Amino acid sequence: MRYARGGGLTDAERGKRERLRLQAVERFETGQKNAEVAAALRVSVRSAERWRRAWREHGEAGLLSKGSPGRSKLSKPQVTRLERKLERGPLAQGWADQRWTLARIRTLIGRLFHVSYTVEGAWQLLKRHGWSRQQPARRAIERDDEAVEVWKKETWPRVGVMRRSAGPGSSLRTRPGNR
């Protein structure tokens, strides 16, 4: 379901929806049909069908609110443990280089806590706990900056670049010079 404000429901709105679903349960227990329940509670018939199925399969507990979808799946001690692992570096966790990527962090969370996060979810978790995104400087270890500067100042001007003439050109066949 999409929401106008670009997010989910507030706690108050979730509570209101939960009360509505529980009112539907009372009507299901009296034997009312989905269409009657939907009309009485001013919801779609499809919602009433979904609620009846959840009630049949899980009882009243199947219709209770599951809370904010943005809540963290990890407890504070788990986040602390994750941070210690991240500080030790990717090499200590079995990767071949020293770059933490969100995909690797997501994999690490799965290995440590058997919890599934999306790449975006892993990023949100890290941001909530004060981590920031950093881009490594992509330069070869063997790079000699002084030699590069000398080449740019001395060699490149001598090599120069063969430039095309500044005059207009045309590839049209109707021009006399192109026949």
N, C-alpha and C positions, 0 to 999 in steps of 0.2 A: 504494500500500500504506500502511496506517495502522500506526503503531507505538504500543505501550502507553505509552511515556514521553512521547508528544506530539512526538517528533522523529524524525530519521532514525537510521541506524546509526552506531556509532562506527567509528573507523579499523580497530580489531581485528575488529569484526563484519563490516565490508566486506571485509577480507582473507579472513576465513573463508568468506564467500559466494563470493568470487572463486575460491578453491581448490576449492570444491564445483562451480562451473561448469566449471572446467578438468578435474575428474574426469569430469564428464559428457561432455566432448569426447573423452576417451580411450575412453569406452564407445560414443560415436557412431561413432568410427573403426573399432571392431570390429564394427559393424553391429547393435548392440542397438537394440531398439525403444524408443520414448518411455516406454511403460508399464514396461518392464524397468528403464530408467535411473531413472525416478521411484521405483520400489519400492526399488531398491538404494541410492539416495542419500537416501531418505525425504523426498522433495519431491512436490509435486503434478504430475500428468501435464501440466497446462497450463504449468507452469514448464519442464518438460523440452521441451515443444513450442516455447516461446518461445526457449529456449537453442539448440535445434537450428536454428531459423530464423536466429537471429543468427549462429551458427557457419557456416551455409551461405552467408549473404550477405556476411559480413565476416571470416570465418576466426576464429582464436583471439582476435584483437584485438577482435572484436565482443563478447566475453564478459568482457573485462577491466573492472575497476572504473573508473568515471569520476571518482572522488573525491567529496568532500563536496559536496552540492548547495548548501550555503550559502556556498561560496567566492565571492569577488568576481570579477566578470568584467573588472574594470579593474585595470591595473597601478598601482603607486605613482606613476609619472610621469603617467599618465592622470588619476588622482585629483587630483594637484596642478594639472594643467591645468584640470580641471573646477572646482576651487575658485577659481582665478583668474577664470574666466568668471563664476562665481556672484557673486564680489565686485564685478565690474564692473556688475552689476545687469541686470534684465530688459530695460530700454530698450536697452542696448547689444547685446542678443541679438535685438532685433526685436519685442518685445512692447510694447503700448501703455501699460502702466502699470508701477509699481515694485513689483509683488507677485510673489514667487517662490511658485509652487504646486508640489506634487509632480508634477502632470501636466506642467507646464512643464519641470521639472528632468528628468523622464523623457524628454521630447521633446529637450531639449538633449543629453542623453547619447547618444541615438540619432543626432542630427545630427553630433556631434563624433566618435563612436567606432564608429558602425554596430553598436551592441550594444543588444539589447532588454532593458529592465528593466520590471517591473511597477511600479505606483505604490508598493506596499508595499516592493518590492525597492529602489527609489530611496531611500525613507525609511530602510531598514535601512543602506544604504550611507552615507548622510549621518550617521546616528547613530554608526556605527563610527568616523567621522572627526571626531567632536566637534561636529557641527552640532546645533542644537536647534530645536524648533518654536516659532514665535512668532506670536501673533495681533496684527494691527494694531489700533490703536484706531480704531473706525469712527465718526468724527465729521466733519461737514462742515467744510471749510476756512473757510467764512464764519461758522461758529458763534460767537456772542458769549455766553460763559458768564456774564458779569455781567448782561446783559439777561435771560437765562433765570432767574437767581436773583431779580431784581427782580419778574419776572412771577409766579414761584411764590409770593413773599411778599405781593405787593400785589394783583394782579389775580385770581388763582385763588380766594382766600378770598371775594372779592366775587361771583364768578360762582357759586360753590357748586355743589352737585349736588342736584337734586330727588330726594329719597329717597322710597321707598314707605313707607306707614305701617307701624309696628312691629306692628300687630295681626295676628292670624291670618287667613289667607285660604283659600278653598276653591273649587274649580271643580266640585264634585260637584253634580249636579242634584237630589239628594234633600234638600239643605239648604233651609230655608225662604227664606232670603235670595237664593237663586240661581234661583228658579222664574220 
